[in-house]
Amino acid sequence: MAEGELINLTEAMPADYQIKPGFYLKSGWELLKKNFLGYIGFSLVALFLQLALNSQPAIGQLVSFVISGALWAGLVIVSLKMIQEQPTQVNDFTAGFKYFLPLLLYSVVSSVFITAGLILLILPGIYLVVGYIFTTWLIIDRRLDFWPAMEISRKTVHKHWFEVFTFALLLLLINLGGMLCLGLGLLVTVPWTICTLTVAYQDVFGIRSPSY
């Protein structure tokens, strides 16, 4: 890791924090309601696009994986702007592609690490899934490259890993509930999850960037 990355790693690490699942979920829901139709509409388009790609042979599935990080990062950008009470535009939902390369590299590297961790007794993979939970927000908000963002997220989460794990498990259960509603519930639970994690990110790290 380069010297500049070490500096960023030190500066971006929060001193300490507490995980507040109830507060995050409630505040995330309030954030979602402020642009409910926008979130639902974009989620519908994104889910339809990925389903269409994944229904194709290997090339379609590969394209789906390649664009996934940047595609869903649009929800992160909109929620980051809204939590700062900034005006949003329709094209904000596609602004995740500005961060295409670091998000793609994060997807590739984290997938390799997590898969290896799951093969090696499962627990290391679960540890990394939870540890990397704030990586996308750090890439977008702090303008970090994928590796420093992954390490900052992991080292920060490590301080209260079990609390973050419980929070992440709650979000997973909410999305599983969304899947049970013929999958249509995901149109609500996915953006709610993103908004909730944005509230958590603001609480743990603080938002630095005024624009995206």
C-alpha atoms as an extended CHARMM CRD file, in Angstrom:
* protein
*
       212  EXT
         1         1  MET       CA              0.0000000000        0.0000000000        0.0000000000  PROA      1               0.0000000000
         2         2  ALA       CA              1.3460000000        3.4230000000       -0.9610000000  PROA      2               0.0000000000
         3         3  GLU       CA              2.1440000000        6.1050000000        1.5960000000  PROA      3               0.0000000000
         4         4  GLY       CA             -0.8170000000        8.2380000000        0.4800000000  PROA      4               0.0000000000
         5         5  GLU       CA             -3.1550000000        5.3250000000        1.0460000000  PROA      5               0.0000000000
         6         6  LEU       CA             -1.7920000000        4.8690000000        4.5560000000  PROA      6               0.0000000000
         7         7  ILE       CA             -2.5480000000        8.5170000000        5.2970000000  PROA      7               0.0000000000
         8         8  ASN       CA             -6.0860000000        8.1670000000        3.9550000000  PROA      8               0.0000000000
         9         9  LEU       CA             -6.5590000000        5.0150000000        5.9900000000  PROA      9               0.0000000000
        10        10  THR       CA             -5.5830000000        6.7950000000        9.2000000000  PROA      10              0.0000000000
        11        11  GLU       CA             -7.5860000000        9.9430000000        8.5270000000  PROA      11              0.0000000000
        12        12  ALA       CA            -10.7660000000        8.1170000000        7.5250000000  PROA      12              0.0000000000
        13        13  MET       CA            -10.9240000000        5.7670000000       10.5190000000  PROA      13              0.0000000000
        14        14  PRO       CA            -13.5240000000        6.9400000000       13.0790000000  PROA      14              0.0000000000
        15        15  ALA       CA            -12.4210000000        7.0580000000       16.7140000000  PROA      15              0.0000000000
        16        16  ASP       CA            -15.2980000000        4.9120000000       17.9590000000  PROA      16              0.0000000000
        17        17  TYR       CA            -19.0100000000        4.4770000000       17.4320000000  PROA      17              0.0000000000
        18        18  GLN       CA            -22.1620000000        2.6630000000       18.4940000000  PROA      18              0.0000000000
        19        19  ILE       CA            -24.4870000000        0.7130000000       16.2230000000  PROA      19              0.0000000000
        20        20  LYS       CA            -28.1240000000        1.8330000000       16.5010000000  PROA      20              0.0000000000
        21        21  PRO       CA            -30.2250000000       -0.4940000000       14.2970000000  PROA      21              0.0000000000
        22        22  GLY       CA            -33.6150000000        0.9270000000       15.3060000000  PROA      22              0.0000000000
        23        23  PHE       CA            -32.5360000000        4.5010000000       14.6710000000  PROA      23              0.0000000000
        24        24  TYR       CA            -30.9320000000        3.5930000000       11.3350000000  PROA      24              0.0000000000
        25        25  LEU       CA            -33.9900000000        1.7070000000       10.0890000000  PROA      25              0.0000000000
        26        26  LYS       CA            -36.4280000000        4.4370000000       11.1300000000  PROA      26              0.0000000000
        27        27  SER       CA            -34.2890000000        7.2330000000        9.6770000000  PROA      27              0.0000000000
        28        28  GLY       CA            -33.6390000000        5.1810000000        6.5340000000  PROA      28              0.0000000000
        29        29  TRP       CA            -37.3860000000        4.7620000000        6.0340000000  PROA      29              0.0000000000
        30        30  GLU       CA            -37.9330000000        8.5040000000        6.4250000000  PROA      30              0.0000000000
        31        31  LEU       CA            -35.1850000000        9.1100000000        3.8580000000  PROA      31              0.0000000000
        32        32  LEU       CA            -36.7840000000        6.6390000000        1.4520000000  PROA      32              0.0000000000
        33        33  LYS       CA            -40.1810000000        8.3270000000        1.7370000000  PROA      33              0.0000000000
        34        34  LYS       CA            -38.7120000000       11.6570000000        0.5990000000  PROA      34              0.0000000000
        35        35  ASN       CA            -38.1390000000       10.2530000000       -2.8990000000  PROA      35              0.0000000000
        36        36  PHE       CA            -40.2070000000        7.0750000000       -2.7760000000  PROA      36              0.0000000000
        37        37  LEU       CA            -41.2520000000        6.9530000000       -6.4260000000  PROA      37              0.0000000000
        38        38  GLY       CA            -37.7330000000        7.7300000000       -7.6210000000  PROA      38              0.0000000000
        39        39  TYR       CA            -36.2020000000        4.9420000000       -5.5450000000  PROA      39              0.0000000000
        40        40  ILE       CA            -38.8770000000        2.4170000000       -6.5260000000  PROA      40              0.0000000000
        41        41  GLY       CA            -38.7730000000        3.3690000000      -10.1950000000  PROA      41              0.0000000000
        42        42  PHE       CA            -35.0080000000        3.0530000000      -10.4540000000  PROA      42              0.0000000000
        43        43  SER       CA            -34.9840000000       -0.2110000000       -8.4890000000  PROA      43              0.0000000000
        44        44  LEU       CA            -37.5690000000       -1.6130000000      -10.9020000000  PROA      44              0.0000000000
        45        45  VAL       CA            -35.4190000000       -0.7000000000      -13.9120000000  PROA      45              0.0000000000
        46        46  ALA       CA            -32.2100000000       -1.9850000000      -12.2950000000  PROA      46              0.0000000000
        47        47  LEU       CA            -33.7460000000       -5.2920000000      -11.1900000000  PROA      47              0.0000000000
        48        48  PHE       CA            -35.3520000000       -5.8400000000      -14.6020000000  PROA      48              0.0000000000
        49        49  LEU       CA            -32.0300000000       -5.1010000000      -16.3540000000  PROA      49              0.0000000000
        50        50  GLN       CA            -30.0900000000       -7.5160000000      -14.1680000000  PROA      50              0.0000000000
        51        51  LEU       CA            -32.7250000000      -10.2260000000      -14.4590000000  PROA      51              0.0000000000
        52        52  ALA       CA            -32.6630000000       -9.8530000000      -18.2430000000  PROA      52              0.0000000000
        53        53  LEU       CA            -28.8640000000      -10.0700000000      -18.3360000000  PROA      53              0.0000000000
        54        54  ASN       CA            -28.6860000000      -13.0130000000      -15.9500000000  PROA      54              0.0000000000
        55        55  SER       CA            -31.1880000000      -14.9530000000      -18.0580000000  PROA      55              0.0000000000
        56        56  GLN       CA            -28.6850000000      -14.9550000000      -20.9070000000  PROA      56              0.0000000000
        57        57  PRO       CA            -25.7140000000      -17.3130000000      -21.2930000000  PROA      57              0.0000000000
        58        58  ALA       CA            -22.3630000000      -16.5610000000      -19.6900000000  PROA      58              0.0000000000
        59        59  ILE       CA            -21.8070000000      -13.2040000000      -21.4240000000  PROA      59              0.0000000000
        60        60  GLY       CA            -25.0190000000      -11.7150000000      -20.0320000000  PROA      60              0.0000000000
        61        61  GLN       CA            -24.2070000000      -12.8910000000      -16.5230000000  PROA      61              0.0000000000
        62        62  LEU       CA            -20.7100000000      -11.4540000000      -16.8360000000  PROA      62              0.0000000000
        63        63  VAL       CA            -22.0560000000       -8.0750000000      -17.9540000000  PROA      63              0.0000000000
        64        64  SER       CA            -24.5180000000       -8.1100000000      -15.0560000000  PROA      64              0.0000000000
        65        65  PHE       CA            -21.6880000000       -8.6930000000      -12.5830000000  PROA      65              0.0000000000
        66        66  VAL       CA            -19.4800000000       -6.0270000000      -14.1740000000  PROA      66              0.0000000000
        67        67  ILE       CA            -22.0980000000       -3.2640000000      -14.0250000000  PROA      67              0.0000000000
        68        68  SER       CA            -23.7690000000       -4.2740000000      -10.7570000000  PROA      68              0.0000000000
        69        69  GLY       CA            -21.6220000000       -2.1890000000       -8.4020000000  PROA      69              0.0000000000
        70        70  ALA       CA            -21.9350000000        1.0160000000      -10.4090000000  PROA      70              0.0000000000
        71        71  LEU       CA            -25.6100000000        0.4070000000      -11.1910000000  PROA      71              0.0000000000
        72        72  TRP       CA            -26.7420000000        0.1170000000       -7.5710000000  PROA      72              0.0000000000
        73        73  ALA       CA            -24.3280000000        2.8450000000       -6.4460000000  PROA      73              0.0000000000
        74        74  GLY       CA            -26.8290000000        5.2840000000       -7.9240000000  PROA      74              0.0000000000
        75        75  LEU       CA            -29.0940000000        4.6090000000       -4.9420000000  PROA      75              0.0000000000
        76        76  VAL       CA            -26.1520000000        5.3510000000       -2.6420000000  PROA      76              0.0000000000
        77        77  ILE       CA            -25.4480000000        8.6780000000       -4.3470000000  PROA      77              0.0000000000
        78        78  VAL       CA            -29.0860000000        9.7780000000       -4.2090000000  PROA      78              0.0000000000
        79        79  SER       CA            -29.3350000000        8.8480000000       -0.5280000000  PROA      79              0.0000000000
        80        80  LEU       CA            -26.0630000000       10.6640000000        0.2630000000  PROA      80              0.0000000000
        81        81  LYS       CA            -27.4110000000       13.7990000000       -1.3980000000  PROA      81              0.0000000000
        82        82  MET       CA            -30.8090000000       13.5450000000        0.2510000000  PROA      82              0.0000000000
        83        83  ILE       CA            -29.4280000000       13.0180000000        3.7390000000  PROA      83              0.0000000000
        84        84  GLN       CA            -27.5680000000       16.3160000000        3.2320000000  PROA      84              0.0000000000
        85        85  GLU       CA            -30.8330000000       17.8940000000        2.0150000000  PROA      85              0.0000000000
        86        86  GLN       CA            -29.4040000000       18.5210000000       -1.4400000000  PROA      86              0.0000000000
        87        87  PRO       CA            -31.6540000000       18.5470000000       -4.5230000000  PROA      87              0.0000000000
        88        88  THR       CA            -31.5450000000       15.3920000000       -6.6290000000  PROA      88              0.0000000000
        89        89  GLN       CA            -32.0590000000       14.7740000000      -10.3340000000  PROA      89              0.0000000000
        90        90  VAL       CA            -33.0530000000       11.6910000000      -12.2950000000  PROA      90              0.0000000000
        91        91  ASN       CA            -29.5230000000       11.2880000000      -13.6640000000  PROA      91              0.0000000000
        92        92  ASP       CA            -28.1820000000       11.0040000000      -10.1070000000  PROA      92              0.0000000000
        93        93  PHE       CA            -29.4400000000        7.4200000000      -10.1720000000  PROA      93              0.0000000000
        94        94  THR       CA            -26.9190000000        6.6120000000      -12.9190000000  PROA      94              0.0000000000
        95        95  ALA       CA            -24.0640000000        8.6440000000      -11.4200000000  PROA      95              0.0000000000
        96        96  GLY       CA            -22.5680000000        5.5030000000       -9.9030000000  PROA      96              0.0000000000
        97        97  PHE       CA            -20.8470000000        4.8870000000      -13.2230000000  PROA      97              0.0000000000
        98        98  LYS       CA            -18.5120000000        7.7900000000      -12.4200000000  PROA      98              0.0000000000
        99        99  TYR       CA            -16.9430000000        5.3600000000       -9.9430000000  PROA      99              0.0000000000
       100       100  PHE       CA            -17.1350000000        2.3690000000      -12.2660000000  PROA      100             0.0000000000
       101       101  LEU       CA            -13.5240000000        1.1410000000      -12.0430000000  PROA      101             0.0000000000
       102       102  PRO       CA            -13.0050000000        1.2140000000       -8.2520000000  PROA      102             0.0000000000
       103       103  LEU       CA            -16.4640000000       -0.2890000000       -7.7150000000  PROA      103             0.0000000000
       104       104  LEU       CA            -15.7400000000       -3.0420000000      -10.2410000000  PROA      104             0.0000000000
       105       105  LEU       CA            -12.3620000000       -3.8090000000       -8.6730000000  PROA      105             0.0000000000
       106       106  TYR       CA            -14.0100000000       -3.8840000000       -5.2550000000  PROA      106             0.0000000000
       107       107  SER       CA            -16.6120000000       -6.3540000000       -6.5700000000  PROA      107             0.0000000000
       108       108  VAL       CA            -13.9570000000       -8.6060000000       -8.0850000000  PROA      108             0.0000000000
       109       109  VAL       CA            -11.4960000000       -8.5760000000       -5.1920000000  PROA      109             0.0000000000
       110       110  SER       CA            -14.1320000000       -8.8720000000       -2.4530000000  PROA      110             0.0000000000
       111       111  SER       CA            -15.8340000000      -11.7390000000       -4.3150000000  PROA      111             0.0000000000
       112       112  VAL       CA            -12.5280000000      -13.6340000000       -4.4980000000  PROA      112             0.0000000000
       113       113  PHE       CA            -11.7440000000      -13.0150000000       -0.8220000000  PROA      113             0.0000000000
       114       114  ILE       CA            -15.2520000000      -13.8280000000        0.3970000000  PROA      114             0.0000000000
       115       115  THR       CA            -15.4950000000      -16.9870000000       -1.7100000000  PROA      115             0.0000000000
       116       116  ALA       CA            -12.1170000000      -18.1640000000       -0.4210000000  PROA      116             0.0000000000
       117       117  GLY       CA            -13.2290000000      -17.3460000000        3.1220000000  PROA      117             0.0000000000
       118       118  LEU       CA            -16.4590000000      -19.3070000000        2.7100000000  PROA      118             0.0000000000
       119       119  ILE       CA            -14.5310000000      -22.3060000000        1.3990000000  PROA      119             0.0000000000
       120       120  LEU       CA            -12.1360000000      -22.0630000000        4.3580000000  PROA      120             0.0000000000
       121       121  LEU       CA            -14.5180000000      -22.9830000000        7.1870000000  PROA      121             0.0000000000
       122       122  ILE       CA            -17.2090000000      -20.4100000000        6.1620000000  PROA      122             0.0000000000
       123       123  LEU       CA            -16.6030000000      -18.0200000000        9.0800000000  PROA      123             0.0000000000
       124       124  PRO       CA            -13.8060000000      -15.9970000000        7.3940000000  PROA      124             0.0000000000
       125       125  GLY       CA            -16.1620000000      -15.3460000000        4.4770000000  PROA      125             0.0000000000
       126       126  ILE       CA            -18.9440000000      -14.1620000000        6.7640000000  PROA      126             0.0000000000
       127       127  TYR       CA            -16.4510000000      -11.9470000000        8.5920000000  PROA      127             0.0000000000
       128       128  LEU       CA            -15.4770000000      -10.2550000000        5.3160000000  PROA      128             0.0000000000
       129       129  VAL       CA            -19.0720000000       -9.8680000000        4.0480000000  PROA      129             0.0000000000
       130       130  VAL       CA            -19.8650000000       -7.8770000000        7.1790000000  PROA      130             0.0000000000
       131       131  GLY       CA            -16.5070000000       -6.1210000000        7.2570000000  PROA      131             0.0000000000
       132       132  TYR       CA            -16.8490000000       -4.6800000000        3.7570000000  PROA      132             0.0000000000
       133       133  ILE       CA            -20.3500000000       -3.3070000000        4.3520000000  PROA      133             0.0000000000
       134       134  PHE       CA            -19.3630000000        0.3920000000        4.0850000000  PROA      134             0.0000000000
       135       135  THR       CA            -16.8970000000        0.0660000000        1.1850000000  PROA      135             0.0000000000
       136       136  THR       CA            -19.1460000000        1.5030000000       -1.5340000000  PROA      136             0.0000000000
       137       137  TRP       CA            -19.9250000000        4.5710000000        0.5960000000  PROA      137             0.0000000000
       138       138  LEU       CA            -16.2260000000        5.1520000000        1.2720000000  PROA      138             0.0000000000
       139       139  ILE       CA            -15.3660000000        4.9110000000       -2.4300000000  PROA      139             0.0000000000
       140       140  ILE       CA            -18.0390000000        7.4590000000       -3.3340000000  PROA      140             0.0000000000
       141       141  ASP       CA            -17.9330000000        9.8270000000       -0.3660000000  PROA      141             0.0000000000
       142       142  ARG       CA            -14.1810000000        9.8210000000        0.3430000000  PROA      142             0.0000000000
       143       143  ARG       CA            -13.0700000000        9.3120000000       -3.2780000000  PROA      143             0.0000000000
       144       144  LEU       CA            -10.9390000000        6.3690000000       -2.1450000000  PROA      144             0.0000000000
       145       145  ASP       CA             -9.5720000000        3.6050000000       -4.3230000000  PROA      145             0.0000000000
       146       146  PHE       CA            -11.0910000000        0.1710000000       -3.7750000000  PROA      146             0.0000000000
       147       147  TRP       CA             -8.4050000000       -1.3010000000       -1.5130000000  PROA      147             0.0000000000
       148       148  PRO       CA             -8.1220000000        1.5440000000        1.0350000000  PROA      148             0.0000000000
       149       149  ALA       CA            -11.9380000000        1.6920000000        1.1500000000  PROA      149             0.0000000000
       150       150  MET       CA            -12.1500000000       -2.0550000000        1.7890000000  PROA      150             0.0000000000
       151       151  GLU       CA             -9.5470000000       -1.8960000000        4.5440000000  PROA      151             0.0000000000
       152       152  ILE       CA            -11.0640000000        1.1610000000        6.2430000000  PROA      152             0.0000000000
       153       153  SER       CA            -14.4780000000       -0.5010000000        6.2440000000  PROA      153             0.0000000000
       154       154  ARG       CA            -13.1290000000       -3.8050000000        7.5380000000  PROA      154             0.0000000000
       155       155  LYS       CA            -10.9600000000       -2.2870000000       10.2810000000  PROA      155             0.0000000000
       156       156  THR       CA            -13.7610000000        0.0240000000       11.4000000000  PROA      156             0.0000000000
       157       157  VAL       CA            -16.3410000000       -2.7570000000       11.5010000000  PROA      157             0.0000000000
       158       158  HSD       CA            -13.8710000000       -5.0380000000       13.3030000000  PROA      158             0.0000000000
       159       159  LYS       CA            -14.1810000000       -2.8670000000       16.4270000000  PROA      159             0.0000000000
       160       160  HSD       CA            -17.8520000000       -3.8200000000       16.8230000000  PROA      160             0.0000000000
       161       161  TRP       CA            -18.1380000000       -6.7270000000       14.4130000000  PROA      161             0.0000000000
       162       162  PHE       CA            -20.8690000000       -8.6660000000       16.2320000000  PROA      162             0.0000000000
       163       163  GLU       CA            -23.0640000000       -5.5680000000       16.5430000000  PROA      163             0.0000000000
       164       164  VAL       CA            -22.6350000000       -4.8110000000       12.8290000000  PROA      164             0.0000000000
       165       165  PHE       CA            -23.2900000000       -8.4890000000       12.0370000000  PROA      165             0.0000000000
       166       166  THR       CA            -26.5960000000       -8.3410000000       13.9340000000  PROA      166             0.0000000000
       167       167  PHE       CA            -27.5190000000       -5.1570000000       12.0610000000  PROA      167             0.0000000000
       168       168  ALA       CA            -26.5860000000       -6.7290000000        8.7030000000  PROA      168             0.0000000000
       169       169  LEU       CA            -28.5610000000       -9.8780000000        9.5680000000  PROA      169             0.0000000000
       170       170  LEU       CA            -31.6180000000       -7.7300000000       10.2860000000  PROA      170             0.0000000000
       171       171  LEU       CA            -31.2740000000       -6.0830000000        6.8690000000  PROA      171             0.0000000000
       172       172  LEU       CA            -30.9160000000       -9.5090000000        5.2610000000  PROA      172             0.0000000000
       173       173  LEU       CA            -34.1100000000      -10.7280000000        6.9080000000  PROA      173             0.0000000000
       174       174  ILE       CA            -35.9650000000       -7.6330000000        5.7030000000  PROA      174             0.0000000000
       175       175  ASN       CA            -34.8600000000       -8.3430000000        2.1340000000  PROA      175             0.0000000000
       176       176  LEU       CA            -35.7430000000      -12.0130000000        2.4420000000  PROA      176             0.0000000000
       177       177  GLY       CA            -39.1990000000      -10.8300000000        3.4470000000  PROA      177             0.0000000000
       178       178  GLY       CA            -39.2260000000       -8.7120000000        0.3110000000  PROA      178             0.0000000000
       179       179  MET       CA            -38.3940000000      -11.7760000000       -1.7870000000  PROA      179             0.0000000000
       180       180  LEU       CA            -41.3150000000      -13.6920000000       -0.3020000000  PROA      180             0.0000000000
       181       181  CYS       CA            -43.7100000000      -11.1150000000       -1.7590000000  PROA      181             0.0000000000
       182       182  LEU       CA            -43.1340000000      -12.5790000000       -5.2480000000  PROA      182             0.0000000000
       183       183  GLY       CA            -39.8670000000      -10.6380000000       -5.2980000000  PROA      183             0.0000000000
       184       184  LEU       CA            -41.7740000000       -7.3690000000       -5.6910000000  PROA      184             0.0000000000
       185       185  GLY       CA            -41.0760000000       -6.4390000000       -2.0860000000  PROA      185             0.0000000000
       186       186  LEU       CA            -37.4190000000       -6.0070000000       -3.0640000000  PROA      186             0.0000000000
       187       187  LEU       CA            -38.4340000000       -2.8330000000       -4.9020000000  PROA      187             0.0000000000
       188       188  VAL       CA            -38.9980000000       -1.3680000000       -1.4330000000  PROA      188             0.0000000000
       189       189  THR       CA            -36.6040000000       -3.3140000000        0.7730000000  PROA      189             0.0000000000
       190       190  VAL       CA            -33.4970000000       -2.7930000000       -1.3920000000  PROA      190             0.0000000000
       191       191  PRO       CA            -33.6940000000        1.0300000000       -1.4940000000  PROA      191             0.0000000000
       192       192  TRP       CA            -34.7320000000        1.0110000000        2.1880000000  PROA      192             0.0000000000
       193       193  THR       CA            -31.5920000000       -0.9990000000        2.9280000000  PROA      193             0.0000000000
       194       194  ILE       CA            -29.4420000000        1.4890000000        1.0080000000  PROA      194             0.0000000000
       195       195  CYS       CA            -31.0100000000        4.4490000000        2.8010000000  PROA      195             0.0000000000
       196       196  THR       CA            -30.5790000000        2.7100000000        6.1590000000  PROA      196             0.0000000000
       197       197  LEU       CA            -26.9040000000        2.0000000000        5.4690000000  PROA      197             0.0000000000
       198       198  THR       CA            -26.4190000000        5.6140000000        4.4000000000  PROA      198             0.0000000000
       199       199  VAL       CA            -27.7610000000        6.7620000000        7.7610000000  PROA      199             0.0000000000
       200       200  ALA       CA            -25.4280000000        4.2780000000        9.4670000000  PROA      200             0.0000000000
       201       201  TYR       CA            -22.4820000000        5.4920000000        7.3590000000  PROA      201             0.0000000000
       202       202  GLN       CA            -23.1820000000        9.1050000000        8.3010000000  PROA      202             0.0000000000
       203       203  ASP       CA            -23.3720000000        8.1550000000       11.9670000000  PROA      203             0.0000000000
       204       204  VAL       CA            -20.1690000000        6.0760000000       11.9680000000  PROA      204             0.0000000000
       205       205  PHE       CA            -17.9310000000        7.9640000000        9.5290000000  PROA      205             0.0000000000
       206       206  GLY       CA            -19.5530000000       11.3230000000        8.8900000000  PROA      206             0.0000000000
       207       207  ILE       CA            -20.2040000000       12.5170000000        5.3360000000  PROA      207             0.0000000000
       208       208  ARG       CA            -17.3300000000       14.4930000000        3.8020000000  PROA      208             0.0000000000
       209       209  SER       CA            -18.1470000000       15.1700000000        0.1500000000  PROA      209             0.0000000000
       210       210  PRO       CA            -20.6440000000       17.9170000000       -0.7470000000  PROA      210             0.0000000000
       211       211  SER       CA            -21.0660000000       16.6670000000       -4.3070000000  PROA      211             0.0000000000
       212       212  TYR       CA            -20.9620000000       13.4110000000       -6.2660000000  PROA      212             0.0000000000
